[in-house]
Amino acid sequence: MDENTKTQLEAVAFRRLLKHLNQDRNDVQNIDLMILAGFCRNCLADWYREAAAERGIVMSKDAAREAIYGMPFAEWRSKYQKEATPEQLAAFEAAQKRKS
């Protein structure tokens, strides 16, 4: 497979991941992703911004988050983000300890 085709397939898979997280499963909280997978939507936004910077593209944190969330982060947060439960916070802390 040539590099251009590979990049195109990766882009399609990435867009599908974003759709899945932001439309199909907007009920999945970032803290749950962090507990189970070690990354969340904000991590994806950071990676996106870092990739832009590597290519000489200046992108703000807010612009990167909007690209990942499909809307301004504050809007997504007010629509979908819930307060973390004590159980989630404890699981997150335990996951961070396992990571280090």
mmCIF file as gemmi writes it, N, C-alpha and C atoms, coordinates in Angstrom:
data_model
loop_
_atom_site.group_PDB
_atom_site.id
_atom_site.type_symbol
_atom_site.label_atom_id
_atom_site.label_alt_id
_atom_site.label_comp_id
_atom_site.label_asym_id
_atom_site.label_entity_id
_atom_site.label_seq_id
_atom_site.pdbx_PDB_ins_code
_atom_site.Cartn_x
_atom_site.Cartn_y
_atom_site.Cartn_z
_atom_site.occupancy
_atom_site.B_iso_or_equiv
_atom_site.pdbx_formal_charge
_atom_site.auth_seq_id
_atom_site.auth_asym_id
_atom_site.pdbx_PDB_model_num
ATOM 1 N N . MET Axp A 1 ? 0.862 -1.175 0 1 0 ? 1 A 1
ATOM 2 C CA . MET Axp A 1 ? 0 0 0 1 0 ? 1 A 1
ATOM 3 C C . MET Axp A 1 ? 0.908 1.238 0 1 0 ? 1 A 1
ATOM 4 N N . ASP Axp A 2 ? 0.578 2.184 -0.842 1 0 ? 2 A 1
ATOM 5 C CA . ASP Axp A 2 ? 1.401 3.388 -0.892 1 0 ? 2 A 1
ATOM 6 C C . ASP Axp A 2 ? 1.049 4.32 0.274 1 0 ? 2 A 1
ATOM 7 N N . GLU Axp A 3 ? 1.952 5.233 0.583 1 0 ? 3 A 1
ATOM 8 C CA . GLU Axp A 3 ? 1.803 6.13 1.739 1 0 ? 3 A 1
ATOM 9 C C . GLU Axp A 3 ? 0.561 7.015 1.632 1 0 ? 3 A 1
ATOM 10 N N . ASN Axp A 4 ? 0.23 7.497 0.445 1 0 ? 4 A 1
ATOM 11 C CA . ASN Axp A 4 ? -0.946 8.349 0.268 1 0 ? 4 A 1
ATOM 12 C C . ASN Axp A 4 ? -2.224 7.588 0.606 1 0 ? 4 A 1
ATOM 13 N N . THR Axp A 5 ? -2.327 6.361 0.122 1 0 ? 5 A 1
ATOM 14 C CA . THR Axp A 5 ? -3.504 5.536 0.429 1 0 ? 5 A 1
ATOM 15 C C . THR Axp A 5 ? -3.573 5.246 1.924 1 0 ? 5 A 1
ATOM 16 N N . LYS Axp A 6 ? -2.437 4.914 2.504 1 0 ? 6 A 1
ATOM 17 C CA . LYS Axp A 6 ? -2.384 4.645 3.948 1 0 ? 6 A 1
ATOM 18 C C . LYS Axp A 6 ? -2.858 5.869 4.736 1 0 ? 6 A 1
ATOM 19 N N . THR Axp A 7 ? -2.381 7.041 4.37 1 0 ? 7 A 1
ATOM 20 C CA . THR Axp A 7 ? -2.786 8.284 5.043 1 0 ? 7 A 1
ATOM 21 C C . THR Axp A 7 ? -4.281 8.522 4.887 1 0 ? 7 A 1
ATOM 22 N N . GLN Axp A 8 ? -4.81 8.258 3.696 1 0 ? 8 A 1
ATOM 23 C CA . GLN Axp A 8 ? -6.245 8.431 3.474 1 0 ? 8 A 1
ATOM 24 C C . GLN Axp A 8 ? -7.061 7.484 4.344 1 0 ? 8 A 1
ATOM 25 N N . LEU Axp A 9 ? -6.634 6.238 4.449 1 0 ? 9 A 1
ATOM 26 C CA . LEU Axp A 9 ? -7.344 5.27 5.288 1 0 ? 9 A 1
ATOM 27 C C . LEU Axp A 9 ? -7.272 5.659 6.761 1 0 ? 9 A 1
ATOM 28 N N . GLU Axp A 10 ? -6.107 6.113 7.188 1 0 ? 10 A 1
ATOM 29 C CA . GLU Axp A 10 ? -5.958 6.56 8.576 1 0 ? 10 A 1
ATOM 30 C C . GLU Axp A 10 ? -6.874 7.75 8.858 1 0 ? 10 A 1
ATOM 31 N N . ALA Axp A 11 ? -6.972 8.663 7.905 1 0 ? 11 A 1
ATOM 32 C CA . ALA Axp A 11 ? -7.848 9.831 8.076 1 0 ? 11 A 1
ATOM 33 C C . ALA Axp A 11 ? -9.307 9.411 8.198 1 0 ? 11 A 1
ATOM 34 N N . VAL Axp A 12 ? -9.728 8.459 7.38 1 0 ? 12 A 1
ATOM 35 C CA . VAL Axp A 12 ? -11.112 7.963 7.455 1 0 ? 12 A 1
ATOM 36 C C . VAL Axp A 12 ? -11.358 7.311 8.817 1 0 ? 12 A 1
ATOM 37 N N . ALA Axp A 13 ? -10.422 6.496 9.263 1 0 ? 13 A 1
ATOM 38 C CA . ALA Axp A 13 ? -10.572 5.831 10.567 1 0 ? 13 A 1
ATOM 39 C C . ALA Axp A 13 ? -10.607 6.855 11.7 1 0 ? 13 A 1
ATOM 40 N N . PHE Axp A 14 ? -9.773 7.88 11.61 1 0 ? 14 A 1
ATOM 41 C CA . PHE Axp A 14 ? -9.742 8.919 12.637 1 0 ? 14 A 1
ATOM 42 C C . PHE Axp A 14 ? -11.067 9.683 12.677 1 0 ? 14 A 1
ATOM 43 N N . ARG Axp A 15 ? -11.579 10.051 11.499 1 0 ? 15 A 1
ATOM 44 C CA . ARG Axp A 15 ? -12.875 10.747 11.462 1 0 ? 15 A 1
ATOM 45 C C . ARG Axp A 15 ? -13.978 9.867 12.024 1 0 ? 15 A 1
ATOM 46 N N . ARG Axp A 16 ? -13.908 8.575 11.754 1 0 ? 16 A 1
ATOM 47 C CA . ARG Axp A 16 ? -14.919 7.651 12.305 1 0 ? 16 A 1
ATOM 48 C C . ARG Axp A 16 ? -14.795 7.567 13.827 1 0 ? 16 A 1
ATOM 49 N N . LEU Axp A 17 ? -13.574 7.542 14.333 1 0 ? 17 A 1
ATOM 50 C CA . LEU Axp A 17 ? -13.37 7.551 15.784 1 0 ? 17 A 1
ATOM 51 C C . LEU Axp A 17 ? -13.985 8.803 16.397 1 0 ? 17 A 1
ATOM 52 N N . LEU Axp A 18 ? -13.747 9.971 15.794 1 0 ? 18 A 1
ATOM 53 C CA . LEU Axp A 18 ? -14.314 11.211 16.323 1 0 ? 18 A 1
ATOM 54 C C . LEU Axp A 18 ? -15.831 11.184 16.292 1 0 ? 18 A 1
ATOM 55 N N . LYS Axp A 19 ? -16.408 10.701 15.19 1 0 ? 19 A 1
ATOM 56 C CA . LYS Axp A 19 ? -17.863 10.601 15.107 1 0 ? 19 A 1
ATOM 57 C C . LYS Axp A 19 ? -18.379 9.666 16.199 1 0 ? 19 A 1
ATOM 58 N N . HIS Axp A 20 ? -17.711 8.545 16.361 1 0 ? 20 A 1
ATOM 59 C CA . HIS Axp A 20 ? -18.132 7.573 17.374 1 0 ? 20 A 1
ATOM 60 C C . HIS Axp A 20 ? -18.112 8.203 18.772 1 0 ? 20 A 1
ATOM 61 N N . LEU Axp A 21 ? -17.019 8.903 19.102 1 0 ? 21 A 1
ATOM 62 C CA . LEU Axp A 21 ? -16.898 9.508 20.43 1 0 ? 21 A 1
ATOM 63 C C . LEU Axp A 21 ? -17.838 10.692 20.632 1 0 ? 21 A 1
ATOM 64 N N . ASN Axp A 22 ? -18.037 11.49 19.603 1 0 ? 22 A 1
ATOM 65 C CA . ASN Axp A 22 ? -18.749 12.761 19.776 1 0 ? 22 A 1
ATOM 66 C C . ASN Axp A 22 ? -20.218 12.723 19.386 1 0 ? 22 A 1
ATOM 67 N N . GLN Axp A 23 ? -20.619 11.755 18.593 1 0 ? 23 A 1
ATOM 68 C CA . GLN Axp A 23 ? -22.02 11.666 18.206 1 0 ? 23 A 1
ATOM 69 C C . GLN Axp A 23 ? -22.654 10.374 18.701 1 0 ? 23 A 1
ATOM 70 N N . ASP Axp A 24 ? -22.028 9.255 18.368 1 0 ? 24 A 1
ATOM 71 C CA . ASP Axp A 24 ? -22.617 7.972 18.725 1 0 ? 24 A 1
ATOM 72 C C . ASP Axp A 24 ? -22.495 7.661 20.214 1 0 ? 24 A 1
ATOM 73 N N . ARG Axp A 25 ? -21.398 8.091 20.845 1 0 ? 25 A 1
ATOM 74 C CA . ARG Axp A 25 ? -21.15 7.76 22.255 1 0 ? 25 A 1
ATOM 75 C C . ARG Axp A 25 ? -20.734 8.992 23.058 1 0 ? 25 A 1
ATOM 76 N N . ASN Axp A 26 ? -21.487 10.08 22.883 1 0 ? 26 A 1
ATOM 77 C CA . ASN Axp A 26 ? -21.167 11.282 23.66 1 0 ? 26 A 1
ATOM 78 C C . ASN Axp A 26 ? -21.458 11.084 25.141 1 0 ? 26 A 1
ATOM 79 N N . ASP Axp A 27 ? -22.062 9.946 25.483 1 0 ? 27 A 1
ATOM 80 C CA . ASP Axp A 27 ? -22.295 9.618 26.893 1 0 ? 27 A 1
ATOM 81 C C . ASP Axp A 27 ? -21.017 9.141 27.581 1 0 ? 27 A 1
ATOM 82 N N . VAL Axp A 28 ? -20.033 8.718 26.813 1 0 ? 28 A 1
ATOM 83 C CA . VAL Axp A 28 ? -18.773 8.262 27.395 1 0 ? 28 A 1
ATOM 84 C C . VAL Axp A 28 ? -17.978 9.488 27.827 1 0 ? 28 A 1
ATOM 85 N N . GLN Axp A 29 ? -17.716 9.553 29.102 1 0 ? 29 A 1
ATOM 86 C CA . GLN Axp A 29 ? -17.029 10.697 29.675 1 0 ? 29 A 1
ATOM 87 C C . GLN Axp A 29 ? -15.519 10.586 29.464 1 0 ? 29 A 1
ATOM 88 N N . ASN Axp A 30 ? -14.856 11.726 29.378 1 0 ? 30 A 1
ATOM 89 C CA . ASN Axp A 30 ? -13.408 11.74 29.213 1 0 ? 30 A 1
ATOM 90 C C . ASN Axp A 30 ? -12.705 10.997 30.335 1 0 ? 30 A 1
ATOM 91 N N . ILE Axp A 31 ? -13.206 11.121 31.551 1 0 ? 31 A 1
ATOM 92 C CA . ILE Axp A 31 ? -12.548 10.432 32.668 1 0 ? 31 A 1
ATOM 93 C C . ILE Axp A 31 ? -12.62 8.915 32.481 1 0 ? 31 A 1
ATOM 94 N N . ASP Axp A 32 ? -13.735 8.425 31.91 1 0 ? 32 A 1
ATOM 95 C CA . ASP Axp A 32 ? -13.846 6.988 31.639 1 0 ? 32 A 1
ATOM 96 C C . ASP Axp A 32 ? -12.819 6.549 30.592 1 0 ? 32 A 1
ATOM 97 N N . LEU Axp A 33 ? -12.639 7.374 29.57 1 0 ? 33 A 1
ATOM 98 C CA . LEU Axp A 33 ? -11.619 7.072 28.567 1 0 ? 33 A 1
ATOM 99 C C . LEU Axp A 33 ? -10.233 7.05 29.195 1 0 ? 33 A 1
ATOM 100 N N . MET Axp A 34 ? -9.96 8.016 30.066 1 0 ? 34 A 1
ATOM 101 C CA . MET Axp A 34 ? -8.656 8.074 30.727 1 0 ? 34 A 1
ATOM 102 C C . MET Axp A 34 ? -8.431 6.842 31.595 1 0 ? 34 A 1
ATOM 103 N N . ILE Axp A 35 ? -9.46 6.415 32.299 1 0 ? 35 A 1
ATOM 104 C CA . ILE Axp A 35 ? -9.334 5.25 33.178 1 0 ? 35 A 1
ATOM 105 C C . ILE Axp A 35 ? -9.036 3.999 32.352 1 0 ? 35 A 1
ATOM 106 N N . LEU Axp A 36 ? -9.79 3.806 31.29 1 0 ? 36 A 1
ATOM 107 C CA . LEU Axp A 36 ? -9.703 2.558 30.533 1 0 ? 36 A 1
ATOM 108 C C . LEU Axp A 36 ? -8.621 2.558 29.451 1 0 ? 36 A 1
ATOM 109 N N . ALA Axp A 37 ? -8.433 3.697 28.789 1 0 ? 37 A 1
ATOM 110 C CA . ALA Axp A 37 ? -7.539 3.721 27.635 1 0 ? 37 A 1
ATOM 111 C C . ALA Axp A 37 ? -6.289 4.567 27.838 1 0 ? 37 A 1
ATOM 112 N N . GLY Axp A 38 ? -6.289 5.404 28.863 1 0 ? 38 A 1
ATOM 113 C CA . GLY Axp A 38 ? -5.127 6.246 29.11 1 0 ? 38 A 1
ATOM 114 C C . GLY Axp A 38 ? -5.07 7.489 28.241 1 0 ? 38 A 1
ATOM 115 N N . PHE Axp A 39 ? -6.158 7.778 27.528 1 0 ? 39 A 1
ATOM 116 C CA . PHE Axp A 39 ? -6.253 9.017 26.749 1 0 ? 39 A 1
ATOM 117 C C . PHE Axp A 39 ? -7.717 9.4 26.651 1 0 ? 39 A 1
ATOM 118 N N . CYS Axp A 40 ? -7.948 10.667 26.286 1 0 ? 40 A 1
ATOM 119 C CA . CYS Axp A 40 ? -9.319 11.152 26.14 1 0 ? 40 A 1
ATOM 120 C C . CYS Axp A 40 ? -9.395 12.091 24.942 1 0 ? 40 A 1
ATOM 121 N N . ARG Axp A 41 ? -10.532 12.71 24.77 1 0 ? 41 A 1
ATOM 122 C CA . ARG Axp A 41 ? -10.713 13.645 23.662 1 0 ? 41 A 1
ATOM 123 C C . ARG Axp A 41 ? -9.723 14.807 23.753 1 0 ? 41 A 1
ATOM 124 N N . ASN Axp A 42 ? -9.446 15.267 24.966 1 0 ? 42 A 1
ATOM 125 C CA . ASN Axp A 42 ? -8.484 16.364 25.125 1 0 ? 42 A 1
ATOM 126 C C . ASN Axp A 42 ? -7.086 15.927 24.705 1 0 ? 42 A 1
ATOM 127 N N . CYS Axp A 43 ? -6.727 14.686 24.985 1 0 ? 43 A 1
ATOM 128 C CA . CYS Axp A 43 ? -5.436 14.165 24.53 1 0 ? 43 A 1
ATOM 129 C C . CYS Axp A 43 ? -5.39 14.168 23.006 1 0 ? 43 A 1
ATOM 130 N N . LEU Axp A 44 ? -6.472 13.722 22.371 1 0 ? 44 A 1
ATOM 131 C CA . LEU Axp A 44 ? -6.52 13.745 20.907 1 0 ? 44 A 1
ATOM 132 C C . LEU Axp A 44 ? -6.318 15.163 20.385 1 0 ? 44 A 1
ATOM 133 N N . ALA Axp A 45 ? -6.941 16.14 21.048 1 0 ? 45 A 1
ATOM 134 C CA . ALA Axp A 45 ? -6.78 17.54 20.634 1 0 ? 45 A 1
ATOM 135 C C . ALA Axp A 45 ? -5.331 17.989 20.794 1 0 ? 45 A 1
ATOM 136 N N . ASP Axp A 46 ? -4.693 17.576 21.878 1 0 ? 46 A 1
ATOM 137 C CA . ASP Axp A 46 ? -3.278 17.92 22.069 1 0 ? 46 A 1
ATOM 138 C C . ASP Axp A 46 ? -2.412 17.297 20.98 1 0 ? 46 A 1
ATOM 139 N N . TRP Axp A 47 ? -2.674 16.036 20.657 1 0 ? 47 A 1
ATOM 140 C CA . TRP Axp A 47 ? -1.905 15.365 19.614 1 0 ? 47 A 1
ATOM 141 C C . TRP Axp A 47 ? -2.14 16.034 18.258 1 0 ? 47 A 1
ATOM 142 N N . TYR Axp A 48 ? -3.36 16.441 18.009 1 0 ? 48 A 1
ATOM 143 C CA . TYR Axp A 48 ? -3.718 17.127 16.76 1 0 ? 48 A 1
ATOM 144 C C . TYR Axp A 48 ? -2.94 18.443 16.646 1 0 ? 48 A 1
ATOM 145 N N . ARG Axp A 49 ? -2.921 19.199 17.748 1 0 ? 49 A 1
ATOM 146 C CA . ARG Axp A 49 ? -2.211 20.48 17.767 1 0 ? 49 A 1
ATOM 147 C C . ARG Axp A 49 ? -0.704 20.268 17.604 1 0 ? 49 A 1
ATOM 148 N N . GLU Axp A 50 ? -0.169 19.243 18.248 1 0 ? 50 A 1
ATOM 149 C CA . GLU Axp A 50 ? 1.254 18.93 18.105 1 0 ? 50 A 1
ATOM 150 C C . GLU Axp A 50 ? 1.591 18.559 16.659 1 0 ? 50 A 1
ATOM 151 N N . ALA Axp A 51 ? 0.722 17.794 16.005 1 0 ? 51 A 1
ATOM 152 C CA . ALA Axp A 51 ? 0.944 17.426 14.598 1 0 ? 51 A 1
ATOM 153 C C . ALA Axp A 51 ? 0.918 18.672 13.722 1 0 ? 51 A 1
ATOM 154 N N . ALA Axp A 52 ? 0.023 19.594 14.021 1 0 ? 52 A 1
ATOM 155 C CA . ALA Axp A 52 ? -0.031 20.857 13.273 1 0 ? 52 A 1
ATOM 156 C C . ALA Axp A 52 ? 1.273 21.636 13.466 1 0 ? 52 A 1
ATOM 157 N N . ALA Axp A 53 ? 1.728 21.723 14.709 1 0 ? 53 A 1
ATOM 158 C CA . ALA Axp A 53 ? 2.96 22.465 15.003 1 0 ? 53 A 1
ATOM 159 C C . ALA Axp A 53 ? 4.161 21.863 14.277 1 0 ? 53 A 1
ATOM 160 N N . GLU Axp A 54 ? 4.216 20.529 14.191 1 0 ? 54 A 1
ATOM 161 C CA . GLU Axp A 54 ? 5.31 19.862 13.485 1 0 ? 54 A 1
ATOM 162 C C . GLU Axp A 54 ? 5.331 20.233 12.008 1 0 ? 54 A 1
ATOM 163 N N . ARG Axp A 55 ? 4.187 20.683 11.504 1 0 ? 55 A 1
ATOM 164 C CA . ARG Axp A 55 ? 4.078 21.083 10.097 1 0 ? 55 A 1
ATOM 165 C C . ARG Axp A 55 ? 4.077 22.597 9.929 1 0 ? 55 A 1
ATOM 166 N N . GLY Axp A 56 ? 4.439 23.31 11.012 1 0 ? 56 A 1
ATOM 167 C CA . GLY Axp A 56 ? 4.537 24.761 10.957 1 0 ? 56 A 1
ATOM 168 C C . GLY Axp A 56 ? 3.205 25.482 11.037 1 0 ? 56 A 1
ATOM 169 N N . ILE Axp A 57 ? 2.175 24.79 11.463 1 0 ? 57 A 1
ATOM 170 C CA . ILE Axp A 57 ? 0.841 25.381 11.575 1 0 ? 57 A 1
ATOM 171 C C . ILE Axp A 57 ? 0.598 25.748 13.036 1 0 ? 57 A 1
ATOM 172 N N . VAL Axp A 58 ? 0.33 27.021 13.283 1 0 ? 58 A 1
ATOM 173 C CA . VAL Axp A 58 ? 0.038 27.48 14.639 1 0 ? 58 A 1
ATOM 174 C C . VAL Axp A 58 ? -1.443 27.254 14.898 1 0 ? 58 A 1
ATOM 175 N N . MET Axp A 59 ? -1.74 26.561 15.983 1 0 ? 59 A 1
ATOM 176 C CA . MET Axp A 59 ? -3.118 26.255 16.332 1 0 ? 59 A 1
ATOM 177 C C . MET Axp A 59 ? -3.295 26.432 17.828 1 0 ? 59 A 1
ATOM 178 N N . SER Axp A 60 ? -4.325 27.126 18.212 1 0 ? 60 A 1
ATOM 179 C CA . SER Axp A 60 ? -4.587 27.314 19.635 1 0 ? 60 A 1
ATOM 180 C C . SER Axp A 60 ? -5.178 26.034 20.228 1 0 ? 60 A 1
ATOM 181 N N . LYS Axp A 61 ? -5.089 25.939 21.535 1 0 ? 61 A 1
ATOM 182 C CA . LYS Axp A 61 ? -5.681 24.818 22.257 1 0 ? 61 A 1
ATOM 183 C C . LYS Axp A 61 ? -7.182 24.756 21.977 1 0 ? 61 A 1
ATOM 184 N N . ASP Axp A 62 ? -7.846 25.913 21.979 1 0 ? 62 A 1
ATOM 185 C CA . ASP Axp A 62 ? -9.289 25.953 21.715 1 0 ? 62 A 1
ATOM 186 C C . ASP Axp A 62 ? -9.618 25.493 20.301 1 0 ? 62 A 1
ATOM 187 N N . ALA Axp A 63 ? -8.816 25.901 19.32 1 0 ? 63 A 1
ATOM 188 C CA . ALA Axp A 63 ? -9.06 25.494 17.932 1 0 ? 63 A 1
ATOM 189 C C . ALA Axp A 63 ? -8.87 23.986 17.771 1 0 ? 63 A 1
ATOM 190 N N . ALA Axp A 64 ? -7.861 23.443 18.428 1 0 ? 64 A 1
ATOM 191 C CA . ALA Axp A 64 ? -7.62 21.994 18.355 1 0 ? 64 A 1
ATOM 192 C C . ALA Axp A 64 ? -8.767 21.234 19.001 1 0 ? 64 A 1
ATOM 193 N N . ARG Axp A 65 ? -9.231 21.705 20.143 1 0 ? 65 A 1
ATOM 194 C CA . ARG Axp A 65 ? -10.351 21.03 20.8 1 0 ? 65 A 1
ATOM 195 C C . ARG Axp A 65 ? -11.617 21.109 19.948 1 0 ? 65 A 1
ATOM 196 N N . GLU Axp A 66 ? -11.85 22.239 19.316 1 0 ? 66 A 1
ATOM 197 C CA . GLU Axp A 66 ? -13.028 22.359 18.453 1 0 ? 66 A 1
ATOM 198 C C . GLU Axp A 66 ? -12.927 21.386 17.275 1 0 ? 66 A 1
ATOM 199 N N . ALA Axp A 67 ? -11.728 21.206 16.741 1 0 ? 67 A 1
ATOM 200 C CA . ALA Axp A 67 ? -11.538 20.259 15.642 1 0 ? 67 A 1
ATOM 201 C C . ALA Axp A 67 ? -11.857 18.836 16.091 1 0 ? 67 A 1
ATOM 202 N N . ILE Axp A 68 ? -11.525 18.5 17.324 1 0 ? 68 A 1
ATOM 203 C CA . ILE Axp A 68 ? -11.753 17.149 17.829 1 0 ? 68 A 1
ATOM 204 C C . ILE Axp A 68 ? -13.192 16.963 18.302 1 0 ? 68 A 1
ATOM 205 N N . TYR Axp A 69 ? -13.729 17.912 19.035 1 0 ? 69 A 1
ATOM 206 C CA . TYR Axp A 69 ? -15.083 17.791 19.581 1 0 ? 69 A 1
ATOM 207 C C . TYR Axp A 69 ? -16.172 18.103 18.561 1 0 ? 69 A 1
ATOM 208 N N . GLY Axp A 70 ? -15.808 18.786 17.467 1 0 ? 70 A 1
ATOM 209 C CA . GLY Axp A 70 ? -16.803 19.148 16.463 1 0 ? 70 A 1
ATOM 210 C C . GLY Axp A 70 ? -17.637 20.353 16.844 1 0 ? 70 A 1
ATOM 211 N N . MET Axp A 71 ? -17.251 21.018 17.906 1 0 ? 71 A 1
ATOM 212 C CA . MET Axp A 71 ? -17.916 22.225 18.401 1 0 ? 71 A 1
ATOM 213 C C . MET Axp A 71 ? -16.995 22.833 19.445 1 0 ? 71 A 1
ATOM 214 N N . PRO Axp A 72 ? -17.24 24.076 19.822 1 0 ? 72 A 1
ATOM 215 C CA . PRO Axp A 72 ? -16.412 24.64 20.899 1 0 ? 72 A 1
ATOM 216 C C . PRO Axp A 72 ? -16.477 23.747 22.143 1 0 ? 72 A 1
ATOM 217 N N . PHE Axp A 73 ? -15.336 23.592 22.795 1 0 ? 73 A 1
ATOM 218 C CA . PHE Axp A 73 ? -15.243 22.709 23.964 1 0 ? 73 A 1
ATOM 219 C C . PHE Axp A 73 ? -16.25 23.1 25.043 1 0 ? 73 A 1
ATOM 220 N N . ALA Axp A 74 ? -16.405 24.378 25.289 1 0 ? 74 A 1
ATOM 221 C CA . ALA Axp A 74 ? -17.344 24.821 26.326 1 0 ? 74 A 1
ATOM 222 C C . ALA Axp A 74 ? -18.764 24.367 26.006 1 0 ? 74 A 1
ATOM 223 N N . GLU Axp A 75 ? -19.128 24.412 24.736 1 0 ? 75 A 1
ATOM 224 C CA . GLU Axp A 75 ? -20.461 23.955 24.335 1 0 ? 75 A 1
ATOM 225 C C . GLU Axp A 75 ? -20.608 22.45 24.546 1 0 ? 75 A 1
ATOM 226 N N . TRP Axp A 76 ? -19.604 21.684 24.13 1 0 ? 76 A 1
ATOM 227 C CA . TRP Axp A 76 ? -19.654 20.231 24.315 1 0 ? 76 A 1
ATOM 228 C C . TRP Axp A 76 ? -19.746 19.894 25.802 1 0 ? 76 A 1
ATOM 229 N N . ARG Axp A 77 ? -18.923 20.595 26.574 1 0 ? 77 A 1
ATOM 230 C CA . ARG Axp A 77 ? -18.898 20.33 28.013 1 0 ? 77 A 1
ATOM 231 C C . ARG Axp A 77 ? -20.253 20.61 28.648 1 0 ? 77 A 1
ATOM 232 N N . SER Axp A 78 ? -20.887 21.707 28.27 1 0 ? 78 A 1
ATOM 233 C CA . SER Axp A 78 ? -22.186 22.029 28.87 1 0 ? 78 A 1
ATOM 234 C C . SER Axp A 78 ? -23.275 21.053 28.423 1 0 ? 78 A 1
ATOM 235 N N . LYS Axp A 79 ? -23.15 20.499 27.229 1 0 ? 79 A 1
ATOM 236 C CA . LYS Axp A 79 ? -24.154 19.555 26.722 1 0 ? 79 A 1
ATOM 237 C C . LYS Axp A 79 ? -23.964 18.142 27.272 1 0 ? 79 A 1
ATOM 238 N N . TYR Axp A 80 ? -22.711 17.697 27.382 1 0 ? 80 A 1
ATOM 239 C CA . TYR Axp A 80 ? -22.466 16.276 27.604 1 0 ? 80 A 1
ATOM 240 C C . TYR Axp A 80 ? -21.643 15.905 28.833 1 0 ? 80 A 1
ATOM 241 N N . GLN Axp A 81 ? -20.797 16.796 29.308 1 0 ? 81 A 1
ATOM 242 C CA . GLN Axp A 81 ? -19.913 16.409 30.4 1 0 ? 81 A 1
ATOM 243 C C . GLN Axp A 81 ? -20.648 16.446 31.73 1 0 ? 81 A 1
ATOM 244 N N . LYS Axp A 82 ? -20.464 15.389 32.482 1 0 ? 82 A 1
ATOM 245 C CA . LYS Axp A 82 ? -21.053 15.287 33.816 1 0 ? 82 A 1
ATOM 246 C C . LYS Axp A 82 ? -19.948 15.406 34.858 1 0 ? 82 A 1
ATOM 247 N N . GLU Axp A 83 ? -20.343 15.758 36.055 1 0 ? 83 A 1
ATOM 248 C CA . GLU Axp A 83 ? -19.391 15.811 37.168 1 0 ? 83 A 1
ATOM 249 C C . GLU Axp A 83 ? -18.887 14.393 37.441 1 0 ? 83 A 1
ATOM 250 N N . ALA Axp A 84 ? -17.59 14.254 37.617 1 0 ? 84 A 1
ATOM 251 C CA . ALA Axp A 84 ? -17.016 12.943 37.912 1 0 ? 84 A 1
ATOM 252 C C . ALA Axp A 84 ? -17.519 12.45 39.257 1 0 ? 84 A 1
ATOM 253 N N . THR Axp A 85 ? -17.858 11.179 39.311 1 0 ? 85 A 1
ATOM 254 C CA . THR Axp A 85 ? -18.323 10.564 40.554 1 0 ? 85 A 1
ATOM 255 C C . THR Axp A 85 ? -17.117 10.228 41.425 1 0 ? 85 A 1
ATOM 256 N N . PRO Axp A 86 ? -17.345 10.027 42.706 1 0 ? 86 A 1
ATOM 257 C CA . PRO Axp A 86 ? -16.233 9.59 43.569 1 0 ? 86 A 1
ATOM 258 C C . PRO Axp A 86 ? -15.612 8.279 43.076 1 0 ? 86 A 1
ATOM 259 N N . GLU Axp A 87 ? -16.442 7.389 42.535 1 0 ? 87 A 1
ATOM 260 C CA . GLU Axp A 87 ? -15.933 6.119 42.015 1 0 ? 87 A 1
ATOM 261 C C . GLU Axp A 87 ? -15.029 6.349 40.797 1 0 ? 87 A 1
ATOM 262 N N . GLN Axp A 88 ? -15.439 7.25 39.915 1 0 ? 88 A 1
ATOM 263 C CA . GLN Axp A 88 ? -14.614 7.562 38.747 1 0 ? 88 A 1
ATOM 264 C C . GLN Axp A 88 ? -13.287 8.18 39.175 1 0 ? 88 A 1
ATOM 265 N N . LEU Axp A 89 ? -13.347 9.106 40.115 1 0 ? 89 A 1
ATOM 266 C CA . LEU Axp A 89 ? -12.121 9.748 40.586 1 0 ? 89 A 1
ATOM 267 C C . LEU Axp A 89 ? -11.173 8.742 41.217 1 0 ? 89 A 1
ATOM 268 N N . ALA Axp A 90 ? -11.717 7.805 41.999 1 0 ? 90 A 1
ATOM 269 C CA . ALA Axp A 90 ? -10.888 6.773 42.619 1 0 ? 90 A 1
ATOM 270 C C . ALA Axp A 90 ? -10.28 5.858 41.558 1 0 ? 90 A 1
ATOM 271 N N . ALA Axp A 91 ? -11.072 5.482 40.549 1 0 ? 91 A 1
ATOM 272 C CA . ALA Axp A 91 ? -10.566 4.631 39.469 1 0 ? 91 A 1
ATOM 273 C C . ALA Axp A 91 ? -9.501 5.36 38.661 1 0 ? 91 A 1
ATOM 274 N N . PHE Axp A 92 ? -9.703 6.653 38.442 1 0 ? 92 A 1
ATOM 275 C CA . PHE Axp A 92 ? -8.714 7.447 37.705 1 0 ? 92 A 1
ATOM 276 C C . PHE Axp A 92 ? -7.398 7.499 38.48 1 0 ? 92 A 1
ATOM 277 N N . GLU Axp A 93 ? -7.497 7.731 39.775 1 0 ? 93 A 1
ATOM 278 C CA . GLU Axp A 93 ? -6.289 7.79 40.604 1 0 ? 93 A 1
ATOM 279 C C . GLU Axp A 93 ? -5.555 6.447 40.601 1 0 ? 93 A 1
ATOM 280 N N . ALA Axp A 94 ? -6.318 5.361 40.688 1 0 ? 94 A 1
ATOM 281 C CA . ALA Axp A 94 ? -5.709 4.029 40.66 1 0 ? 94 A 1
ATOM 282 C C . ALA Axp A 94 ? -5.049 3.775 39.301 1 0 ? 94 A 1
ATOM 283 N N . ALA Axp A 95 ? -5.683 4.203 38.226 1 0 ? 95 A 1
ATOM 284 C CA . ALA Axp A 95 ? -5.108 4.024 36.893 1 0 ? 95 A 1
ATOM 285 C C . ALA Axp A 95 ? -3.82 4.832 36.751 1 0 ? 95 A 1
ATOM 286 N N . GLN Axp A 96 ? -3.781 6.037 37.322 1 0 ? 96 A 1
ATOM 287 C CA . GLN Axp A 96 ? -2.572 6.86 37.258 1 0 ? 96 A 1
ATOM 288 C C . GLN Axp A 96 ? -1.434 6.2 38.036 1 0 ? 96 A 1
ATOM 289 N N . LYS Axp A 97 ? -1.762 5.57 39.163 1 0 ? 97 A 1
ATOM 290 C CA . LYS Axp A 97 ? -0.729 4.883 39.957 1 0 ? 97 A 1
ATOM 291 C C . LYS Axp A 97 ? -0.167 3.674 39.215 1 0 ? 97 A 1
ATOM 292 N N . ARG Axp A 98 ? -1.057 2.953 38.504 1 0 ? 98 A 1
ATOM 293 C CA . ARG Axp A 98 ? -0.6 1.79 37.732 1 0 ? 98 A 1
ATOM 294 C C . ARG Axp A 98 ? 0.305 2.22 36.595 1 0 ? 98 A 1
ATOM 295 N N . LYS Axp A 99 ? 0.036 3.402 36.053 1 0 ? 99 A 1
ATOM 296 C CA . LYS Axp A 99 ? 0.801 3.906 34.911 1 0 ? 99 A 1
ATOM 297 C C . LYS Axp A 99 ? 2.226 4.284 35.309 1 0 ? 99 A 1
ATOM 298 N N . SER Axp A 100 ? 2.399 4.78 36.524 1 0 ? 100 A 1
ATOM 299 C CA . SER Axp A 100 ? 3.726 5.24 36.927 1 0 ? 100 A 1
ATOM 300 C C . SER Axp A 100 ? 4.572 4.171 37.556 1 0 ? 100 A 1
